């Protein structure tokens, strides 16, 4: 059990260190790294699919995303590390590709697409795998972060609603694609 917990704490710590470190570099360079965000339908923007979830406009943007990202990550890490890493990679890649194809012409950055994907995955798992704990997690997150669902509605032009929707679609797709391929026992292994 101690190794199980240590492994997950290391992963969550690594995520936090990478995001904070990149924001520090971004601050020092006057936002230079933001050019590596997703710029829809451009060759340069394809690189953004990989980098955009790790880049943030400023410290406020980062710290509005980081706590919920770590909470959702911790909840999904209760299944298994492999499941979490696979889900995150799928959400980042598919969500980013959807933004690249469909979003308005602007540089899209931030972890919120990843966050919406993880949240939707928890919610979808409650129904596709009949895991009540995932449903409880999702409802608690929705209650605590009441504005989460409203992030799927267009509003502030500085917020990538397209990224939120794309992440949610990617999380739902991952849940549907993997519902039969991953056994319940595999979800509970390290």
SEKOLTOR-566430 format. One record per residue (C-alpha): x, y, z. Coordinates in steps of 0.05 Angstrom, whole numbers, padded with zeros to 5 digits, always signed. Each point is the difference from the previous one (the first is absolute). Example, Ala and Ser with C-alpha at 12.3 -4.5 7.8 and 13.67 -1.06 7.14 Angstrom:
// residues 2
+00246-00090+00156+00027+00069-00013
//
This chain:
// residues 190
+00000+00000+00000+00057+00048+00016+00031-00011-00069-00068+00010-00032-00009+00068+00034+00072+00022-00012-00006-00016-00074-00062+00044-00007+00029+00057+00041+00061+00000-00046-00045+00004-00062-00042+00057+00029+00063+00036+00023+00032-00007-00068-00062+00030-00033+00002+00059+00048+00075+00011-00008-00004-00002-00076-00058+00049-00004+00030+00048+00051+00069-00005-00032-00027+00015-00070-00040+00059+00027+00063+00027+00033+00037-00005-00067-00060+00031-00035-00002+00058+00049+00075+00013-00007-00005-00001-00076-00061+00045-00003-00048-00055-00022+00044-00027-00055-00020-00073+00013-00073+00017-00016+00019+00000-00073+00003-00075+00008-00075-00003+00012-00051-00027-00050-00010+00047-00059-00057-00034-00037+00011-00024-00071+00074+00021-00003+00062-00043-00003+00029+00036+00060-00064-00014+00039+00009-00075-00007+00058+00003+00050-00048+00035+00047-00041-00063+00006+00056-00029+00042+00021+00064+00037-00063+00041+00011-00025-00037+00063+00064+00017+00035+00001+00075-00017-00040+00055+00034-00012+00074-00014+00022+00021+00070+00006-00023+00072-00075+00011+00013-00017-00044-00060+00047-00054+00025-00025+00001+00071-00073-00002-00022+00016-00065-00037+00053-00034+00043-00042-00019+00062-00057-00032-00039+00049-00034-00047+00036-00031+00059-00065-00021+00034-00029-00032-00063+00068-00033-00014+00002-00028+00071-00070-00028-00007+00016-00035-00066+00066-00025+00028-00041-00041+00049-00015-00046-00059+00071-00011-00025+00060+00040-00024-00004-00032-00069-00074+00018-00006+00013+00072+00021+00059+00010-00046-00037-00032-00059-00061+00042+00013+00039+00065+00007+00040-00013-00064-00064-00016-00038-00036+00061+00027+00058+00047-00015+00010-00027-00071-00073-00007-00022-00022+00063+00036+00057+00039-00030-00014-00027-00069-00073+00020+00006+00021+00070+00020+00049+00003-00058-00055-00020-00049-00061+00036+00027+00020+00058+00045+00000+00073-00017+00065+00031-00024+00037+00017+00065+00055-00031+00040-00031-00050+00047+00039-00017+00064-00014-00028+00069-00016-00065+00035-00075+00011+00000-00013-00047-00059+00038-00054+00038-00040+00017+00062-00067-00005-00036+00022-00066-00031+00018-00030+00067-00065+00024+00030-00041-00028-00057+00038-00065+00004-00017-00008+00074-00073+00015-00015-00002-00047-00060+00033-00056+00040-00056+00005+00050-00048-00021-00055+00042-00043-00047+00035-00040+00055-00054+00008+00052+00051+00028+00049-00039+00038+00052+00064+00029+00029+00014+00036-00066-00070+00029+00001+00009+00024+00072+00067+00031-00019-00030+00036-00060-00059+00027+00039+00045+00024+00057+00045+00035-00050-00060+00032-00034-00027+00024+00067+00067+00026+00025+00019+00031-00067-00071+00021-00018+00022+00039-00061+00032-00061-00032-00061-00019-00042-00012+00072-00019+00070+00000-00032-00031-00040-00057-00042+00061-00019+00029+00057-00041+00013+00063+00040+00066+00035+00010+00037+00008-00067+00066-00009+00037-00020-00070+00022+00005-00058-00049-00070-00029+00007+00019-00042-00061+00057-00030+00041-00048-00017+00057-00049-00033-00047+00055-00037-00038+00029-00026+00065-00068-00024+00024-00013-00035-00067+00069-00033+00005-00013-00024+00071-00067-00029-00021+00031-00034-00060+00055-00031+00044-00053-00027+00047-00040-00030-00057+00060-00028-00037+00029-00034+00061-00062-00023+00037+00006-00071-00025+00075-00004-00012+00020+00013+00073-00022-00049+00051-00024+00023+00069+00059-00036+00031+00049+00038-00043-00029+00066+00024+00020-00017+00070+00072-00020-00013+00061+00044+00004
//
